[in-house]
């Protein structure tokens, strides 16, 4: 289609530029996929996984959905985790949310968007779980930022409880789960302090992450990139 010709031309230029810089790049890429990282993030077009962490194609295995949700009955997400852990042998699973997430905003406000409301019910459940603490955040922008953070923590904990990750830890596989959040305002990623390498650490690390959030303002963290 004529209106897509620009995209095809951009692809050609991108391919030629990479081959000029590294003639064997695509040959190597086609022969193996050995990423160390699985990125579970939001589908938002402003949050491109590889670019954010400065990685080339082939270095990050990526699963994205609206509001970076991990549900145990979502075979799409769980299959991505299983393939990454069991086949690719990734060493790190990064659950990465972002400030200014429209899906989280809709769940926070109870706004109806259509079919996706059913998916965002999972984020609304996070809102309900932390409703009292969210009510104590007076500023609307900071409240939204806090729910974005809390959603990352909850979804990362969900990853830890999947049978895939549990089985990997049981057999001694090197694997850790992390909760991060990205700021659209400055391009910085913030580590939310949830780093789990073993089943026995899940509750402790979750408490530590929540305590860290309790000492910071989501809005301030977004501004500074800390």
Secondary structure as the mmCIF struct_conf table of DSSP 4:
data_model
#
loop_
_struct_conf.conf_type_id
_struct_conf.id
_struct_conf.beg_label_comp_id
_struct_conf.beg_label_asym_id
_struct_conf.beg_label_seq_id
_struct_conf.end_label_comp_id
_struct_conf.end_label_asym_id
_struct_conf.end_label_seq_id
HELX_RH_3T_P HELX_RH_3T_P1 UNK A 2 UNK A 4
HELX_RH_AL_P HELX_RH_AL_P1 UNK A 5 UNK A 21
TURN_TY1_P TURN_TY1_P1 UNK A 23 UNK A 24
HELX_RH_AL_P HELX_RH_AL_P2 UNK A 25 UNK A 31
BEND BEND1 UNK A 36 UNK A 36
STRN STRN1 UNK A 37 UNK A 42
TURN_TY1_P TURN_TY1_P2 UNK A 45 UNK A 46
HELX_RH_AL_P HELX_RH_AL_P3 UNK A 49 UNK A 52
TURN_TY1_P TURN_TY1_P3 UNK A 53 UNK A 54
TURN_TY1_P TURN_TY1_P4 UNK A 57 UNK A 58
BEND BEND2 UNK A 59 UNK A 59
STRN STRN2 UNK A 60 UNK A 65
TURN_TY1_P TURN_TY1_P5 UNK A 66 UNK A 67
TURN_TY1_P TURN_TY1_P6 UNK A 72 UNK A 73
HELX_RH_AL_P HELX_RH_AL_P4 UNK A 75 UNK A 82
HELX_RH_PI_P HELX_RH_PI_P1 UNK A 83 UNK A 87
BEND BEND3 UNK A 88 UNK A 88
BEND BEND4 UNK A 91 UNK A 91
STRN STRN3 UNK A 92 UNK A 98
TURN_TY1_P TURN_TY1_P7 UNK A 99 UNK A 100
HELX_RH_AL_P HELX_RH_AL_P5 UNK A 102 UNK A 109
TURN_TY1_P TURN_TY1_P8 UNK A 110 UNK A 110
BEND BEND5 UNK A 114 UNK A 114
TURN_TY1_P TURN_TY1_P9 UNK A 115 UNK A 115
HELX_RH_AL_P HELX_RH_AL_P6 UNK A 116 UNK A 129
TURN_TY1_P TURN_TY1_P10 UNK A 130 UNK A 130
HELX_RH_AL_P HELX_RH_AL_P7 UNK A 131 UNK A 135
TURN_TY1_P TURN_TY1_P11 UNK A 136 UNK A 136
BEND BEND6 UNK A 139 UNK A 139
HELX_RH_AL_P HELX_RH_AL_P8 UNK A 140 UNK A 160
TURN_TY1_P TURN_TY1_P12 UNK A 161 UNK A 161
BEND BEND7 UNK A 162 UNK A 162
HELX_RH_AL_P HELX_RH_AL_P9 UNK A 163 UNK A 170
TURN_TY1_P TURN_TY1_P13 UNK A 171 UNK A 172
STRN STRN4 UNK A 176 UNK A 182
TURN_TY1_P TURN_TY1_P14 UNK A 184 UNK A 186
STRN STRN5 UNK A 189 UNK A 196
BEND BEND8 UNK A 197 UNK A 198
HELX_RH_3T_P HELX_RH_3T_P2 UNK A 199 UNK A 201
HELX_RH_AL_P HELX_RH_AL_P10 UNK A 202 UNK A 214
TURN_TY1_P TURN_TY1_P15 UNK A 215 UNK A 215
BEND BEND9 UNK A 216 UNK A 216
HELX_RH_AL_P HELX_RH_AL_P11 UNK A 218 UNK A 224
TURN_TY1_P TURN_TY1_P16 UNK A 225 UNK A 225
#
